[in-house]
């Protein structure tokens, strides 16, 4: 059955397509020009949810970048060595204070005596009657 159909097709002569059909077919097959999206639309879609927040973030980064460019890059302006000396001196002070506070009780000064009990300021007695 399959062979019969193929033989039938082989025996057929190729007829030319009518001119109006040919123009219509070629017009439909030709790629249609697609409207080009705007060049900047991808970043607008990305920033659209909150454009003010993105603008503020961009301004902050620009400010940080400008501050980085304008600050001097002198090694003397950095406090790398002196900061470690300061922290070492502070550590020595803390060690001395901890040693004083953790000394045995025999070496500690005596606490001040508690204040005396308060006495009435007048000698007059007030009678109170209940009931």
C-alpha positions in Angstrom: 0.0 0.0 0.0 2.8 2.3 0.9 4.7 1.6 -2.3 1.6 2.2 -4.4 1.2 5.7 -3.0 4.9 6.6 -3.5 4.7 5.3 -7.1 1.6 7.4 -7.6 3.4 10.5 -6.4 6.4 9.9 -8.5 4.2 9.7 -11.6 2.6 13.1 -10.9 3.9 16.0 -12.7 4.8 19.2 -10.8 2.4 21.9 -11.6 3.3 25.6 -11.1 1.6 27.5 -8.3 -0.8 30.2 -9.5 0.7 33.6 -9.3 -1.7 35.1 -6.7 -1.3 32.1 -4.4 2.5 32.3 -4.7 2.5 36.0 -3.7 0.2 35.3 -0.7 2.3 32.3 0.4 5.6 34.2 0.1 4.1 37.2 2.0 3.0 35.0 4.8 6.3 33.1 5.0 8.4 36.3 5.0 9.4 37.3 8.6 7.3 40.2 9.8 9.2 43.1 11.4 8.7 42.9 15.1 8.4 46.2 17.0 11.7 46.8 18.8 11.4 47.4 22.5 12.9 50.5 23.9 16.6 50.1 24.7 16.2 51.2 28.3 13.1 49.1 29.1 15.0 46.2 30.7 16.4 48.3 33.5 13.1 50.2 34.0 11.3 46.9 34.6 14.0 45.8 37.0 13.9 49.1 39.0 10.1 49.7 38.7 9.0 48.2 42.1 10.6 51.1 44.0 12.5 53.6 41.9 13.0 56.0 44.7 14.8 53.4 46.9 17.1 52.4 44.0 17.8 56.1 43.3 18.7 56.6 47.0 20.9 53.6 47.0 22.7 54.8 43.9 23.2 58.2 45.4 24.7 56.7 48.6 27.1 54.5 46.6 28.1 57.5 44.5 28.8 59.5 47.7 30.8 56.6 49.1 32.8 56.3 45.9 33.5 60.1 45.8 34.6 60.0 49.5 36.9 57.1 48.7 38.5 59.1 45.8 39.0 62.3 47.7 40.5 60.9 50.9 44.3 61.0 51.0 46.1 57.7 50.8 49.0 58.6 53.2 50.4 55.9 55.4 50.8 58.5 58.1 47.0 59.1 58.1 46.4 55.6 59.2 46.5 54.7 62.9 47.5 51.1 62.5 50.6 51.1 64.8 49.3 53.6 67.4 46.0 51.8 67.7 47.7 48.6 68.7 49.9 50.5 71.3 46.7 52.1 72.7 45.0 48.8 73.0 48.0 47.3 74.7 48.1 50.1 77.3 44.3 49.7 77.9 44.8 46.0 78.4 47.5 46.6 81.0 45.2 49.0 82.9 42.4 46.5 82.9 44.8 43.8 84.1 45.9 46.0 87.0 42.2 46.8 88.0 41.3 43.1 87.9 44.3 42.3 90.1 43.2 44.9 92.6 39.6 43.6 92.7 40.6 40.0 93.0 43.0 40.5 95.9 42.3 38.4 99.1 40.0 39.9 101.7 42.8 40.6 104.2 44.3 43.2 101.8 41.0 44.9 101.0 40.0 48.0 102.9 37.1 47.6 105.3 33.7 48.7 104.1 32.3 51.9 105.6 30.0 51.4 108.6 26.2 51.4 107.9 24.5 54.7 108.7 22.9 55.1 112.2 19.2 54.4 112.6 17.1 57.5 112.2 15.6 59.0 115.3 12.5 61.0 115.7 13.2 64.7 115.4 10.7 66.0 118.0 10.1 64.8 121.5 6.4 65.3 121.3 4.5 62.0 121.1 1.4 61.7 119.1 -1.5 59.6 120.4 -3.3 57.5 117.9 -6.5 55.9 118.7 -7.7 52.9 116.7 -11.4 52.2 116.4 
